[in-house]
């Protein structure tokens, strides 16, 4: 039997950018759990935060708040 414990967990991930006039929310309260044998696709329209989410998952970008756990 394979171990089904997640290798990547995102808890309440938020990411926003502050410019001089406004706060732009890119990701809002994202929860995600990925098992080792999981195949997944992240889809959505342009500007919806896909690249930001992938960058946070890869550890290239720090979320504004929330936690990323990697086995």
N, CA and C of each residue as an Amber inpcrd file, in Angstrom:
protein
   213
   0.8390000  -1.1800000   0.0000000   0.0000000   0.0000000   0.0000000
   0.8870000   1.2460000   0.0000000   0.5190000   2.2130000  -0.8370000
   1.2950000   3.4420000  -0.9420000   0.9490000   4.4060000   0.1880000
   1.9240000   5.1970000   0.5800000   1.7050000   6.2260000   1.5790000
   0.9330000   7.3730000   0.9340000  -0.1990000   7.7310000   1.5070000
  -1.0200000   8.7850000   0.9120000  -0.8870000  10.1180000   1.6360000
   0.1560000  10.2720000   2.4460000   0.3410000  11.5440000   3.1240000
   0.8270000  12.5930000   2.1260000   0.3810000  13.8190000   2.2780000
   0.7490000  14.8630000   1.3150000   2.2340000  15.2380000   1.3910000
   2.8000000  15.5700000   0.2340000   4.1820000  16.0520000   0.1950000
   4.2420000  17.5760000   0.1510000   3.1100000  18.2010000  -0.1640000
   3.0250000  19.6590000  -0.2150000   1.6650000  20.0800000   0.3240000
   1.6770000  20.9930000   1.2880000   0.4300000  21.5040000   1.8670000
   0.5100000  23.0250000   1.9150000  -0.5140000  23.6700000   1.4070000
  -0.6550000  25.1200000   1.5000000  -1.8460000  25.4130000   2.3960000
  -1.6560000  26.2520000   3.3980000  -2.7110000  26.6000000   4.3520000
  -2.9570000  28.1010000   4.3320000  -4.1590000  28.4770000   3.9770000
  -4.6080000  29.8750000   4.0190000  -3.5990000  30.8240000   3.3710000
  -3.1820000  30.4900000   2.1630000  -2.2070000  31.3070000   1.4320000
  -2.8740000  32.5630000   0.8860000  -2.2860000  33.6900000   1.2080000
  -2.6970000  34.9790000   0.6660000  -1.4650000  35.6240000   0.0580000
  -1.6800000  36.3010000  -1.0550000  -0.5850000  37.0340000  -1.6780000
  -1.1630000  38.3030000  -2.2720000  -0.5950000  39.4170000  -1.8990000
  -1.0320000  40.6790000  -2.4810000   0.1630000  41.5850000  -2.7430000
  -0.0720000  42.5320000  -3.6140000   0.9410000  43.5090000  -3.9980000
   0.4020000  44.8860000  -3.6540000   1.2080000  45.6820000  -2.9750000
   0.8380000  47.0660000  -2.6820000   1.5510000  47.9830000  -3.6600000
   0.7730000  48.7490000  -4.4020000   1.4090000  49.8110000  -5.1770000
   1.0850000  51.1300000  -4.4950000   1.4220000  52.2060000  -5.0870000
   1.2860000  53.4980000  -4.4120000  -0.1630000  53.8690000  -4.0980000
  -1.1250000  53.2960000  -4.8120000  -2.5160000  53.7000000  -4.6260000
  -3.4170000  52.6120000  -4.0540000  -3.1790000  51.3500000  -4.4100000
  -4.1040000  50.2940000  -4.0220000  -3.3770000  49.0190000  -3.6150000
  -4.1310000  48.1330000  -3.0010000  -3.6420000  46.7940000  -2.6790000
  -4.2810000  45.8370000  -3.6820000  -3.4650000  45.1280000  -4.4280000
  -3.9510000  44.1830000  -5.4320000  -3.8570000  42.7780000  -4.8620000
  -5.0150000  42.1400000  -4.6170000  -5.0380000  40.7780000  -4.0980000
  -4.8630000  39.7920000  -5.2440000  -3.7880000  39.0040000  -5.1770000
  -3.5030000  38.0220000  -6.2100000  -4.0820000  36.6660000  -5.8140000
  -3.8150000  36.2240000  -4.5810000  -4.3410000  34.9610000  -4.0590000
  -5.0410000  35.2430000  -2.7380000  -6.1690000  34.5850000  -2.5070000
  -6.9650000  34.8490000  -1.3150000  -7.3860000  33.5340000  -0.6620000
  -6.7930000  33.2130000   0.5010000  -7.1410000  32.0400000   1.3080000
  -7.1200000  30.7260000   0.5230000  -5.9870000  30.4110000  -0.0630000
  -5.8280000  29.1750000  -0.8200000  -5.3960000  28.0520000   0.1210000
  -6.1380000  26.9470000   0.0890000  -5.7710000  25.7180000   0.7870000
  -5.5820000  24.6370000  -0.2740000  -4.4660000  23.9100000  -0.1760000
  -4.1660000  22.8860000  -1.1740000  -3.3060000  21.8100000  -0.5330000
  -3.5900000  20.5690000  -0.8730000  -2.8030000  19.4420000  -0.3910000
  -2.4950000  18.5580000  -1.5970000  -1.2130000  18.2260000  -1.7970000
  -0.7920000  17.4440000  -2.9590000  -0.0730000  16.1870000  -2.4910000
  -0.5720000  15.0350000  -2.9030000   0.0760000  13.7590000  -2.6030000
   1.1390000  13.4580000  -3.6490000   2.0660000  12.5850000  -3.3160000
   3.1980000  12.2680000  -4.1930000   2.7500000  11.6940000  -5.5310000
   1.6800000  10.9570000  -5.5570000   1.2450000  10.2960000  -6.7950000
   0.2040000  11.1040000  -7.5630000  -0.0400000  12.3270000  -7.1430000
  -1.0800000  13.1510000  -7.7520000  -0.5770000  13.8550000  -9.0080000
  -1.3970000  13.8050000 -10.0440000  -1.1900000  14.6420000 -11.2270000
  -2.2540000  15.7240000 -11.1830000  -1.8540000  16.9390000 -11.4610000
  -2.8190000  18.0300000 -11.4050000  -2.4920000  19.0820000 -12.4510000
  -3.4880000  19.8890000 -12.7590000  -3.3140000  21.0090000 -13.6710000
  -3.8760000  22.2510000 -12.9910000  -3.1910000  23.3510000 -13.1490000
  -3.6800000  24.6300000 -12.6260000  -4.0820000  25.4570000 -13.8330000
  -5.3670000  25.7360000 -13.9370000  -5.8870000  26.4500000 -15.0910000
  -6.6450000  27.6940000 -14.6380000  -6.8190000  28.6050000 -15.5520000
  -7.5750000  29.8190000 -15.2720000  -7.2230000  30.8870000 -16.2820000
  -7.9850000  31.9450000 -16.2720000  -7.7310000  33.0230000 -17.2280000
  -6.4340000  33.7680000 -16.9060000  -5.9630000  34.5020000 -17.8740000
  -4.7670000  35.3150000 -17.7080000  -4.9640000  36.2910000 -16.5500000
  -3.9570000  36.3700000 -15.6770000  -4.0200000  37.2970000 -14.5640000
  -4.7340000  36.7670000 -13.3390000  -5.0480000  35.4700000 -13.3110000
  -5.8030000  34.9220000 -12.1830000  -4.9250000  34.4260000 -11.0410000
  -3.5880000  34.4430000 -11.1820000  -2.6980000  34.0820000 -10.0920000
  -2.0290000  32.7220000 -10.2230000  -2.1430000  32.0880000 -11.3790000
  -1.5460000  30.7610000 -11.5780000  -0.0410000  30.7740000 -11.3730000
   0.6550000  31.6930000 -11.9840000   2.1220000  31.7600000 -11.8620000
   2.5410000  32.1210000 -10.4440000   1.7950000  32.9910000  -9.7940000
   2.0960000  33.3320000  -8.3990000   1.9320000  32.1110000  -7.5150000
   0.8710000  31.3480000  -7.7250000   0.6450000  30.1370000  -6.9400000
   1.7690000  29.1240000  -7.1630000   2.1470000  28.9030000  -8.4070000
   3.2360000  27.9690000  -8.7030000   4.5530000  28.4390000  -8.0970000
   4.8060000  29.7350000  -8.1260000   6.0340000  30.2760000  -7.5340000
   6.0660000  30.0850000  -6.0260000   4.9220000  30.2400000  -5.3800000
   4.8400000  29.9980000  -3.9410000   5.0220000  28.5140000  -3.6500000
   4.4070000  27.6590000  -4.4510000   4.5470000  26.2090000  -4.2650000
   5.9960000  25.7700000  -4.4220000   6.7380000  26.4210000  -5.3030000
   8.1340000  26.0650000  -5.5700000   9.1030000  26.7200000  -4.5830000
   8.6120000  27.6140000  -3.7490000   9.4730000  28.2970000  -2.8010000
  10.2180000  29.4760000  -3.3800000   9.8200000  29.9150000  -4.5490000
  10.4770000  31.0520000  -5.2030000   9.8970000  32.3890000  -4.7560000
   8.6980000  32.3510000  -4.2010000   7.9880000  33.5550000  -3.7930000
   7.3910000  33.2930000  -2.4150000   7.5050000  34.2350000  -1.5120000
   6.9230000  34.1040000  -0.1810000   5.4920000  34.6560000  -0.1920000
   4.5580000  33.9280000   0.4220000   3.2080000  34.4570000   0.5130000
   3.1460000  35.6370000   1.4740000   2.1540000  36.4990000   1.2940000
   1.9410000  37.5990000   2.2290000   1.5590000  37.0440000   3.5990000
   0.7300000  36.0080000   3.6110000   0.3850000  35.3090000   4.8500000
   0.0140000  33.8680000   4.5100000  -0.0090000  33.0410000   5.5290000
  -0.2980000  31.6290000   5.3380000   0.9780000  30.8150000   5.4980000
   0.8630000  29.5100000   5.2690000   1.9890000  28.6160000   5.4780000
   2.0920000  27.5920000   4.3540000   3.3410000  27.2740000   4.0010000
   3.6370000  26.2440000   3.0180000   4.4580000  25.1820000   3.7120000
   3.9910000  23.9400000   3.6380000   4.7040000  22.8130000   4.2420000
   5.1340000  21.8680000   3.1310000   6.4140000  21.5450000   3.1180000
   6.9670000  20.6290000   2.1140000   7.6830000  19.5140000   2.8440000
   7.3690000  18.2810000   2.4420000   7.9790000  17.1150000   3.1060000
   9.4630000  17.0990000   2.9200000
